[in-house]
Amino acid sequence: MKQKTLSFKQYILIAGTLFGMFFGAGNLIFPVHLGQLAGNNMFYAVVGFILTAVGLPILGVAAIGNTHSDGLQALASKVGKKYSYFFTALLYLTIGPFFAIPRCATTSFSTGFAQIFSGVCSEKEALFFFSLIFFAIVLFVSLYPGNITLWIGKIINPIFLFLLTILLLTSLLRSGAPISSIPPYISYQNNAFFHAFTEGYGTMDAIAGLAFGIVVIDIIRQMGVNDDDKIAKDVLKSGILAGILMSLIYILTILLGVRSRALFPISENGGIALAQISSHYLGTFGSLVLALTILFATLKTSIGLVTSCAETFHRMFPNFLSYRVWAIVFTMFSFVVSNIGLSAIIQYAIPVLMLIYPPCITLILLALCGKMFNHNKKVYITVTIFTWAASIFDLFKTLPSSVQSLFHLESAIAFAEKAFPLYNLNLGWLFPSIAGFIIGMIFSEHTKKEILNTK
């Protein structure tokens, strides 16, 4: 029987949907601010940022397809069944209702719409009404996951790209200072690559890559492809197309941030920088374009996150709640958290990301190169244990100073600075992970010899 083959138009639609789910407001805010900090060290910053903000997410989607998994839980079960429930729930809650989804609403409000409501009512009241409407739209679309390619791929995404193109072209085509004349910020004078590498964590896209894999696979199956090997190839092709578009936009937005230094000092965050840039070049119209750009960026990402979270929890606990009830629960919870405010969300999101990103990265890499050790469970276990043990210290380091003092974490942080190479660059987990892989391979080879000897 001849297998269904996707057309180029279908690849574009899938890639557009995947890009739409990935590319939220944070994907604009982080690179613009990064450009302001990197200055004439932009090249190294671009490479580091794209590795974590594009490379890892696409590899995450590919890992799901490559291992013929039907989602993150199946992939994480290579470490252990109980671990798969723990890790899957932790990752989805992090990129879902605890941090990423609420951040979408608060970022959209604070960057584009806070000024519109100014003087009409208090900021808290304005955020409440804005987020209420925002999440009503998100829930409406999320309740019908079969139409996600229509809403994200064909409607919201083209509008977003049109608005973003206006913003980027208007700003970049104007004369500006040459990149070589923009000095980097202190932290980016040296090791710009490593700083940008961990800055990519903030997009949460490596985690999202594992989460969105299930959505992409379902879309491909709905298009008539059922062969697992064919699905894996289609997922990778679609991911590469989405990655190319993401990389192009990241390069342009980082460049935009660098050139803005000729006009403005380094801003507190990329949202402020975008507001300054759009107002400078386009006036009041620029503020409106930015507000709508951020709104559509956050809407499509929120829809993708609610959909993937609800589908995953329904599959993990099939007899507990239906897909639609999970979607309602996650949307309502996100609405409540979003009203805490953007600053509070970001403050506690960063330490959590520093904790879970390393195990996420190692799981993706193990899944992609698993054939070299036959996906031996011992390798997965040792790498995971060593990575978690090291990443806990990254969590300690990025907690608010008041929390560090409360739990007396200073000595633990001082120990990690001495014990783990690259710890000061937020890569203290790297060598422990490699050690875990070597130990796991030794155990794996030892098991093979024992089996051969018994025969």
Salt bridges, closest charged atoms under 4 A:
ASP218 OD2 - ARG315 NH2 2.95
ASP228 OD1 - ARG221 NH2 3.71
ASP229 OD1 - HIS68 NE2 2.90
ASP234 OD1 - LYS230 NZ 3.00
GLU445 OE2 - LYS448 NZ 3.57
GLU450 OE2 - HIS446 NE2 3.01
